[in-house]
């Protein structure tokens, strides 16, 4: 885990500067939406698609430090890189058209659903994975969803991916909560893959899950490397290639270790950001123009209340850490 994290960190650390120079040379910069906060306009032109280097570093680190014989590693990489490629195409179209117009929402969702379908088929037909749903806080509460687990897994992975995408709106805002959630799941993966610990903590034992602790550590290392350049004021943005890919990777890991509901707790910040958008849009339509928040996602609301950007970011980090600790506490609260 340590070697994987360090490898991922230094790959991002050394590869990102030439990538930033290349993006500046090609004038591939961020397109800031017109309706966003006024002070965000100065970020127009900042290099984007930094998630490309993050995902590349994760892939190389996994190939170096994970067991090739473990199917769970390949499934996580399939989802992470696959969703990243969708995001890459979306980012590229936005830059090429010089407008905030990438893939259509329908096109993006269909591609994501296809990838989740492949993930589901490989998981259940190839590995005979259990469709049982385990609930936190309860010792023996479980529910077998059968084929319905396909719909549930789609909801988890798509929700996690797009929630992280919505959160990625301020310098460093999304990557630290991602690191926190990856840290939580590194512990959960290790416990699920260890028969003694899983039995003691009344969790399902999952033979291949232990290797995912290394993947999570690699996620953390790559995230820290990206934070080096994405901290305020950001030298580069993650882009959809990073936020969609990394968010989907967390969703896939939560499914594989049978801790899907804990993703809502550990990733509560992502959930709040996504809910703020859904509530804002729904209320706007129902009331014909009225708003709950000054602007959605939620971080823009606090900006318009007068909070400086870096204060919003750090306070959201604190919230993320608290919820991460709460998620870990459920290991004993059963």
N, C-alpha and C positions, 0 to 999 in steps of 0.2 A: 504493500500500500504506500509506504513512504517513498520507495524508489519510483513507483508510478506517478505519484504526485509531483515529485521533484522533476522528473523527466518532462512531464506535461508543462510545468511552470516554465522551465528554461526554454523549451521549444517555442512557447508563445512569446516569452521575453525576447528571444533573439530573432524570431521570424517577423514579429510585428513591425519593427521600425522600417525594414525594407518594403513591407507591404504598404505601410502608411505613405512612404515616399512614392511608391508606384501609383497608389490611388490619387495622390495629389498631382502627379505628372499627367495622368489620364483625365484629371478633373472629375473623378467619380466621387461626388460628395453627397451629403445628406440633403434631401428635399424636405424643408420644414413646411408643414401645412399652414395655410393662410389663417385659419381660425384659431391657431394656437396662441399662447401668451406672447405678447409683443416682444419681450426680451429674448425669446427663443429664435427670433429671426437672425440674430448674429451667428447662430450655429449653422446657418445655411452654408454648404460647401465643405463642412468638416467631413473627412473621409469616413466612409461607412463600410459595411460588410466585413467588419473585423471578426465576426463569427466564423468566417472561412478558415482563418488561421487557428482559431480555438478548436473547431471540429477536426481539422487536419492533425493537430497536436494530440487530441484525444485518440484518434484512430491509430496513430503511430505508437503512442504510449501503451495502448491496449495490446497491440501486436507484439510489443516488446515484453510486457510484464504479465499478461493474462494467459491462461491455458487455452490453447487452440481447441482442445477437446470439449470445452464447456459450451454447450449450446446457448445458455443464457447470455453469455457475453456477445455472441453473434446476433442474438435477437435484439439486444439493447443497441448495438451498433447499427443494425438494419433500420430501426426506428429513428435513432438520433441522426444518422447521416441522411436517411431518406427524407425526413422532414426538413433537414438542413438544405437539401437540394431544392425542395419546393420553395423555401425561403430565399435561396440564392437566385432562382428564376424570378421571383417576385421583386427582389432588390434590383436585379439587372434591368428588368423592364422599366422600373421607376427611374433609374438613372438614364437609360437610353432615351426615354420619352421626355426627360427633363420635367416631369410632373409627378405628383404623388399618386400615380396610376400604375399599379403592377398587375398581377393576376386578378381576375374577377373573383369575388367571394365564392361564387359557385364552383369555379375551376379549382380554387385552392382547397375547398372542402372535399371535393370529389377525389382529388389526388391524395389528400390525407386519409380519407376513408379507405381508399384502395390499399394504402400502406398498412393501416391497422388491420384490414382484412387478411393480408398476407401474414402479418404478425400472429393473428389469431389462429390461422390454419396451421402454421408451423408449430405453434405452441400446443394446440390440442390434438392435432392429428399425428404430429411427429413425436411429441413428448408425453402424451397422455396426462396433461396437466389437469389439476382439479378445478372445477368450476364453482367451488365452494367459496362463499364470501365470509370472511372473519371480521367480527366487530371488536373494536377496541373497548376497553373498560369492562368487558364481560368475559368470564372464564370459559363458558361453554356455548356461547351464542354464535351460531353459524347458519348460513343459508345457502343452499345449492341452487344456483340460477340456471343450470343447464345451458341450453343454447342462448338464453338471455344474457349470458356472460359476454357474448360478442358485443351486444349493445352497450353493456356496462363498460367494457374495455375501450370501446370507441369514445364513450363519454369521458373516461379518465384521461386518455392520451390526448384527445383533441382539446379537452378543457385545460389540461396542464400546459399544453403547447401554446394555445392562444392566450391564456391568462398571462403567461410570462411575456408574450409579445406585447400585450397591452401595458404591462408594467414598465417595459423598456422605453421610458420617455424622458428620463433625466440622467445626468452623468453619474454612472455608478449605481443607479437605483436598482436595476434588476439583477446584477451579477452577484451582489453580496447575499440577498435572500436565496439565490440559486446555490451558492456555496453552503449556506446554512442547511438547506434541505438535503443537499448531497451529503453533508456531514451526518445528519440524522439517519439517512438511509444506509450510510456505510456501517453504522452500528446495527441497524435492523437487519441488514443483509448478513452480517457476520453471525448474529444471533440465530437467524433463520437457518443458516447453513451449518450450525453446530448442534448436534443432537442433544448434548448435555444441557446447553444453555436454553435451547428452545423448549425442551421438556420441563426444565425448572421454571421457566417464565410462562408456561402454558400457551406456547405459540406453535403453529404447525411447523414441523421440520421439513425443509425443502433442500434436497441433496445438492443441487447445483448453485444454490443462492450465495454461498460463502464467497465465491469468486467475484460477485458483484460488489463486494466491499472494496476490491481493488479498483473496479470501474468508477465507483463513487469517489475514491481518493484521487483518481486521475481527473475526474470532473472538478474536484476542489483545486487541484494544482493548476489546471488550465484556467479556471475562473480567477484565481489569484494573479496569474500572469496577465490576463486581460484587464483586470482591475488596475494594474500598474499604469496602463495607458488610457483607461476609461474613467479614472477618478477625475473629479472636478479640477480644472476645466478639461473636458475630454479631448484627447488627441484623435480618437477614433470611436465610432459607434459600432455596436454589435450587428445591427441590421436584422432583418427577418431570418437570414440564414443562421444566425446564432440563437436568437430567442425562440424560434419555432423548433429548431433541432434540440437545443438543451432542455426546453420545457417538455418536449415529447419523450426525451430520454429519461427524465425523472418519472414521468407517467408510466413508462414501460417497466422501470425498476420497481415501482410501487405495486404493480400487478404481479410481477415475478416473485416478490417476497411476501405476497399476500397481506399487504398493509396499505390497501388503497385508501381507506378512510383517513389514515394518518396523514396522507398527502394534503388533505383539507386543513388539518391542524398545522402541520409543519410549514406548509405553503400558504398559510392564512393571508399573508400580504397579497399574494397573487390572486387569491379568491376575492378579497375586498376590492382590488382594482377592477377585476372582471365584473363583479356585481355592481359596482358603481356605474359602469358603462351600461349594463343591462337595465338598471333602474332608471338611469337618466333617459335612455332612448324610449323605454316603455312609458314613463311618466310624461315625456314630451309629446308622444303621440296621443295619449289618453286625454291630456289637458289642452291639446292644440297649441303648444308653444311654451308651456311653463317648464321650469327646471327645478330639480332637487338640489343639485350642486351647481356652483358657479361654472364649472367645466368638468368634464369627465375625460379620462380616468381620474381617480381620486387625487393623485399627486398634483394635478393642475388646479384642483379646487383650493388646496392649501397655498399654492403659489399665488393665486388671485386673492387670497385672504391677507397676503403681505409677507408670508414666510419666505426668506431667501432660499434659493434652490438647494444649496448645500445643507441647510437646516432641515428641509423636507427629507432629503436623502438620508441623513444620519438618523433622524428620528424614525424613519421607516425601517432602517437597518435594525435599530433597537427593538422595534415591534417584532421583526422577523426572528431575531435571536430568542426573544421571550417565547414565541410560539414554537420554535424549534425545541426549546427545553421542555415545554409542555408536552410536545409529542413524545419525547424520550421518556418522560415520566410515566406514560401509559404502560411501559414495560412492566412496572410493578403495581400499577393501580388496576387490578383485575379481580 
